[in-house]
Amino acid sequence: MLVEEVSSSTPKEEEEGEETNGDETEELLTNVGLGRWQIPLLLSACFIQMGAALHKVGTPLYDAPLPFVCSSALDQDHYLRSNISHESECLSEVEVPELYSGKGMGPPSCPVVHYETSVFDSTFTSQWNLVCEWEPYRPWFLASLSIGNLVGSIIGGHLSDSSGRRFSIRVGAALGLPACLVMAAAPSFAIVIIARFTMGIVELLTLLPVYALVMESCPNKSRAVISNTTAVFFSLSIIALGIVAHWVRDFRYLLYLISVPSAALMVFVILMDESPRWLVQRGRGHQAAQLLTKAATLNKTTIPPHLLNHLYKCNTKLGSAAGLKSESESESGWWWRESWCSFKKEARECAASTVLCRILVAASALSFCNRLLFLGIPLNTNNVASTDPQTYVLYVGISDFFSTLLAIFLSHSAPRRLCIGSFHMLASFFLMLDLLLPPEWRWLHWMLTLTSYCLMGCVFEITMVYYIELMPTVVRSRGVTIIDFLGSLGELCVPFITHLLAPRVSWSVDVIFMVMGVIGGLMILLLPETSSLPLTDTIADVEERERRANSDRGGGGGGAGGGGYWTRYGNYSYHSIQEERANKIERTTIILPTAE
């Protein structure tokens, strides 16, 4: 007896089946598995994580304010003969002699600055005398990095979606090492700020695309765990920096040391491959099939031929449906014009989808709150632990390490929304306790602050995966970029809060952080659950998932803010998606007689 399956679907249904190929892509990645093919990608992700941590969280060690005493140029001999304590107070009125008012002098109320160097020999602040009237310039060391993040969000998201995840990462890697070296050797304040601004762009050209590339190159069951595992290097680099800073006390030498991950990244980005999902969505199924065949060979696995045949069939269909041209046509035509037309088309589709708009707004607000807390707590180091910032940064790294381990465990089993919402509320509670405790209970203050940071670190790692899961493949990088843009705005606020506001109103930092935690906890109520679900490929998939979730809930308590929304998509599992797509094509089994 011979058994043959005949599809009873119409040509239109078959065409739709080919366009919605998320099922086949998931099955292909499952067959490829994990192995040697992903090693260059995962190592690149680790070095990118290290660079982001060292440049951002390590900032308190590079621009720490040193205790100082001011004197006029005329009484330097008196200062040298005296044992004056470093009160960090500016002079009321000083007339600076013309002879001493040249380059290298301090601000008008502190023309000659004498620093106490028991903690650091030199920092960004002491190098350019950012005290007294010039103190408002100090936050720009970090703010320039955050502004670079804003620009990098715009460039990186578009570049990653239009030219590929790998291309964006390679551009960032090529810019990163020169920017690091220029920042360390810069002879002027302006050059340091420009180099930091460039590093901010580099961070967004590499960090978000590498997260997307890891997620799109790993099987469904392991992608969240693998993504969060690379974040362990974020924590380890902070721990290493806190230890090294006890001996390397000049900020220029520290900046030279933190350029090592950028140098290593340039090696491994050459070896990594493009995202197979991105290739399929750009109508380049032939390349995706070749890539996955190579991946299966390296991982010593096999791929069923019918899955590869599906990729060959959709070689140009998806690209044509998206208004794109084939690779050869794009190279010979006006590439930027085609890319801009594609961007406008996708923007109109996003704006027309109320579901996607709601997700973007709520996720952006959540990102603003979380990033302000995640960066603000460690950057408040010089207000919490001004006499021992190296040890505090070391403890921050240890807290982040445990938060990453917790994120790895939770991302595999726990609902995303429950973790994010509850951790935001808990962090706000601990910050409120920190505000109420007497200032002499130093170690308890440290414990509450570091616990809050641990919770926010865990949320940060979960949301980096969560935002990617929320967005469909066709606009994933651009959507995550919009979310990250608001997060970068939150980071931009941090130095002005911790450097300028905190010394004047000490309790203001805890109050601001506490409010941000509550707002972040409430924003999660507007977002769907994505744990254990496959990635969506199109905007229609996102809307279908929303429709299916409302249907599973029986229409009760409708609306994003309705009761029971904490468990939205709880019954909408991977298997229900598989069943729904399988039911699109009714199959009839025909039994044919065989010759005896």
Residue pairs with C-beta under 8 A, 6 or more apart in sequence:
1 591
1 592
1 593
1 594
2 591
2 592
2 594
3 589
3 590
3 591
3 592
4 589
4 590
4 592
5 587
5 588
5 589
5 590
6 587
6 588
6 590
7 14
7 585
7 586
7 587
8 585
8 586
8 587
8 588
9 17
9 584
9 585
9 586
13 584
13 585
14 585
15 317
16 584
17 581
17 584
17 585
18 310
18 313
18 314
18 317
19 314
19 317
19 318
19 321
19 538
20 537
20 538
20 540
20 541
20 581
21 280
21 310
21 314
21 318
21 537
22 473
22 534
22 535
22 536
22 537
22 541
23 534
23 577
23 578
23 581
24 307
24 310
24 311
25 276
25 277
25 280
25 537
26 219
26 220
26 534
26 535
27 307
28 276
28 292
28 303
28 307
28 308
28 311
29 217
29 218
29 219
29 220
29 276
29 292
30 219
30 220
30 221
31 296
31 301
31 302
31 303
31 304
31 307
32 219
32 292
32 295
32 296
32 299
32 301
32 303
33 219
33 299
33 301
34 218
34 219
34 222
34 226
34 299
35 298
35 299
35 300
35 301
36 298
36 299
37 217
37 273
37 294
37 295
37 298
37 299
38 214
38 217
38 218
38 226
40 268
40 269
40 271
40 272
40 273
41 210
41 213
41 214
41 217
41 272
41 273
42 214
42 226
42 230
43 268
44 169
44 210
44 265
44 268
44 269
44 272
45 210
45 211
45 213
45 214
45 227
45 230
46 230
46 233
47 233
47 261
47 262
47 264
47 265
47 268
48 169
48 206
48 207
48 210
48 261
48 265
49 207
49 230
49 231
49 233
49 234
49 237
50 233
50 234
50 236
50 237
50 261
51 176
51 203
51 206
51 258
51 261
51 262
51 265
52 203
52 207
52 234
53 233
53 234
53 235
53 237
53 238
53 241
54 237
54 238
54 241
54 258
54 261
55 145
55 196
55 199
55 203
55 258
56 142
56 145
56 203
56 375
56 491
57 238
57 375
57 378
57 379
57 393
57 396
57 397
57 400
58 238
58 241
58 254
58 258
58 393
59 141
59 142
59 145
59 379
60 378
60 379
60 381
60 382
60 389
60 392
60 393
61 120
61 123
61 241
61 242
61 245
61 251
61 254
61 389
61 390
61 393
62 123
62 124
62 141
62 251
62 254
62 255
63 123
63 124
63 125
63 138
63 141
63 142
63 251
64 119
64 120
64 123
64 125
64 382
64 389
65 88
65 123
65 125
65 130
65 131
65 138
65 382
65 386
66 115
66 116
66 117
66 119
66 120
66 123
66 125
66 126
67 86
67 87
67 88
67 115
67 116
68 86
68 88
68 110
68 113
68 114
68 115
68 116
68 126
68 131
69 79
69 84
69 85
69 86
69 87
69 88
69 89
69 113
69 114
70 89
70 90
70 91
70 94
70 106
70 109
70 110
70 111
70 112
70 113
70 114
70 131
70 132
71 78
71 79
71 91
71 111
71 112
71 114
72 91
72 94
72 95
72 96
72 111
72 112
73 96
73 97
73 99
73 100
73 105
73 111
73 112
74 97
76 112
79 112
79 114
84 114
86 114
86 115
86 116
88 131
90 107
90 109
90 110
90 131
90 132
90 133
91 109
91 110
92 109
93 109
94 108
94 109
94 110
94 111
96 105
96 108
96 111
100 111
100 112
101 111
105 111
105 112
105 129
106 112
106 113
106 129
106 131
106 132
106 134
107 129
107 131
107 132
107 133
107 134
108 132
108 133
109 132
109 133
110 129
110 131
110 132
113 126
113 129
113 131
115 126
117 249
119 249
119 387
119 388
119 389
119 390
120 126
120 249
120 250
120 251
121 249
121 250
122 249
122 250
122 251
122 252
123 251
124 130
124 138
124 141
124 192
124 251
125 131
125 138
127 251
128 134
128 137
128 189
130 137
130 138
135 499
135 500
136 500
137 189
138 495
138 499
139 495
139 496
139 499
139 500
140 193
140 495
141 192
141 193
141 196
141 495
142 196
142 379
142 491
142 494
142 495
143 492
143 495
143 496
144 193
144 194
144 196
144 197
144 200
145 196
145 197
145 199
145 200
145 203
145 491
146 200
146 488
146 489
146 491
146 492
146 494
146 495
147 197
147 200
147 492
148 196
148 197
148 198
148 199
148 200
148 201
148 202
148 203
148 204
149 200
149 201
149 203
149 204
149 484
149 488
149 491
149 492
150 200
150 485
150 488
150 489
150 492
151 197
151 200
151 201
151 204
152 200
152 201
152 202
152 203
152 204
152 205
153 204
153 208
153 481
153 482
153 484
153 485
153 488
154 481
154 485
155 201
155 204
155 205
156 168
156 172
156 201
156 204
156 205
156 206
156 208
156 209
156 477
156 481
157 208
157 477
157 478
157 479
157 480
157 481
157 482
157 484
158 339
158 343
158 477
158 478
158 481
159 167
159 168
159 171
159 205
160 167
160 168
160 208
160 209
160 212
160 477
160 481
161 278
161 474
161 475
161 476
161 477
161 478
162 339
162 342
162 343
163 339
164 274
164 275
164 278
165 209
165 210
165 212
165 213
165 216
165 274
165 275
165 278
165 477
166 209
166 213
166 269
166 272
166 273
166 274
166 275
168 205
168 206
168 209
168 477
169 205
169 206
169 209
169 210
169 213
169 269
169 272
170 269
170 270
171 205
172 201
172 202
172 203
172 204
172 205
172 206
172 209
173 202
173 206
173 262
173 265
173 266
173 269
174 266
175 198
175 201
175 202
175 205
176 199
176 202
176 206
176 262
176 265
176 266
177 259
177 262
177 263
177 265
177 266
179 195
179 198
179 199
179 202
180 195
180 199
180 255
180 258
180 259
180 262
181 256
181 259
182 191
182 195
183 192
183 195
183 196
183 199
183 255
184 252
184 255
184 256
184 259
185 252
186 192
186 195
204 481
204 484
204 488
206 265
208 477
208 480
208 481
208 484
209 477
211 227
211 464
211 465
211 468
211 480
212 275
212 468
212 476
212 477
212 480
213 272
213 275
214 223
214 226
214 227
214 230
215 223
215 224
215 227
215 465
215 468
215 469
215 535
216 275
216 276
216 277
216 278
216 473
216 535
217 273
217 275
217 276
218 226
218 227
220 534
220 535
220 574
223 465
224 411
224 412
224 465
225 408
225 411
225 412
227 411
227 464
227 465
228 404
228 407
228 408
228 411
228 461
228 462
228 465
229 408
231 404
231 407
231 461
231 464
232 401
232 404
232 405
232 408
234 400
234 404
235 397
235 398
235 400
235 401
235 403
235 404
235 457
236 397
236 401
237 261
237 397
238 393
238 394
238 396
238 397
238 400
239 394
239 397
239 398
239 401
240 397
241 254
241 258
241 393
241 397
242 390
242 391
242 392
242 393
242 394
242 395
242 396
242 397
243 390
243 394
244 254
244 257
245 254
245 389
245 390
245 393
246 390
248 254
248 257
273 291
273 294
273 295
274 287
274 291
276 288
276 291
276 292
276 295
277 473
277 535
277 537
278 473
279 285
279 287
279 288
279 291
280 288
280 311
280 314
280 318
281 318
281 322
281 473
281 474
281 537
282 318
282 319
282 322
282 324
283 314
283 315
283 316
283 317
283 318
283 319
283 320
283 321
283 322
283 324
283 326
284 315
284 319
284 326
284 327
285 310
285 311
285 312
285 313
285 314
285 315
285 316
285 318
286 311
286 312
286 315
287 327
288 311
289 308
289 311
289 312
292 303
292 308
292 311
293 303
293 308
296 302
296 303
316 326
319 325
319 326
322 342
322 345
322 474
323 341
323 342
323 345
324 330
324 338
324 342
325 333
325 338
330 338
343 478
346 474
346 475
346 478
349 475
349 539
350 356
350 357
350 360
350 475
350 479
350 539
351 357
353 539
353 542
353 543
355 542
355 543
355 546
356 479
356 539
356 542
356 543
358 526
358 560
359 470
359 471
359 526
359 527
359 528
359 542
360 479
360 482
360 483
361 526
362 523
362 524
362 526
362 527
363 467
363 470
363 483
363 523
363 527
364 482
364 483
364 485
364 486
364 487
365 486
365 519
365 520
365 523
366 420
366 463
366 520
366 523
366 524
366 527
367 463
367 467
367 483
367 484
367 486
367 487
367 490
368 486
368 487
368 489
368 490
368 516
369 424
369 490
369 516
369 517
369 519
369 520
369 523
370 424
370 456
370 459
370 460
370 463
370 487
370 490
370 520
371 460
371 487
371 488
371 490
371 491
372 490
372 491
372 493
372 494
372 512
372 513
372 516
373 427
373 452
373 456
373 513
373 516
373 517
373 520
374 453
374 456
374 457
374 459
374 460
375 490
375 491
375 494
376 494
376 497
376 498
376 509
376 512
376 513
377 396
377 449
377 452
377 453
377 456
377 513
378 393
378 396
378 453
379 494
379 495
379 498
380 449
380 498
380 502
380 509
381 389
381 392
381 393
381 396
382 389
382 498
383 498
383 502
383 503
383 506
383 509
384 392
384 445
384 446
384 449
385 391
385 392
385 446
392 446
395 446
395 450
396 450
396 453
399 450
399 451
399 453
399 454
399 457
400 453
400 454
400 457
402 454
403 453
403 454
403 455
403 456
403 457
403 458
403 460
403 461
404 457
404 458
404 461
406 454
406 458
407 457
407 458
407 461
407 462
410 419
410 458
410 462
411 461
411 462
411 465
411 531
414 531
415 529
415 531
415 566
415 567
415 570
416 462
416 465
416 466
416 469
416 529
416 530
416 531
417 524
417 527
417 528
417 529
417 566
417 568
418 566
419 458
419 459
419 462
420 459
420 462
420 463
420 466
420 520
420 521
420 524
421 521
421 522
421 524
421 525
421 566
422 521
423 455
423 456
423 458
423 459
424 455
424 456
424 459
424 517
424 518
424 520
424 521
424 524
425 517
425 518
425 521
426 455
427 452
427 455
427 456
427 513
427 517
428 513
428 514
428 515
428 517
428 518
428 521
430 448
430 449
430 451
430 452
430 455
431 448
431 449
431 452
431 510
431 513
431 514
431 517
432 510
432 514
433 448
434 445
434 448
434 449
434 452
434 510
435 507
435 510
435 511
435 514
437 444
437 445
437 448
439 445
452 513
452 517
459 520
466 530
467 479
467 480
467 483
467 484
468 476
468 480
468 535
469 530
469 533
469 535
470 479
470 527
470 528
470 530
471 479
471 480
471 536
472 479
472 535
472 536
472 537
472 538
472 539
472 541
472 542
473 535
473 536
473 537
473 538
474 537
474 538
474 539
475 539
490 516
497 508
497 509
497 512
498 509
501 508
501 509
502 508
502 509
525 560
525 561
525 565
525 566
526 560
526 561
528 545
528 546
528 549
528 568
528 569
529 567
529 568
529 569
529 570
530 569
532 573
532 574
533 545
533 569
533 572
533 573
533 574
533 577
534 574
534 577
536 542
536 545
545 569
545 572
548 572
548 576
548 580
549 568
549 569
549 572
550 558
552 569
552 571
552 572
553 564
553 568
556 562
556 564
557 563
557 564
557 565
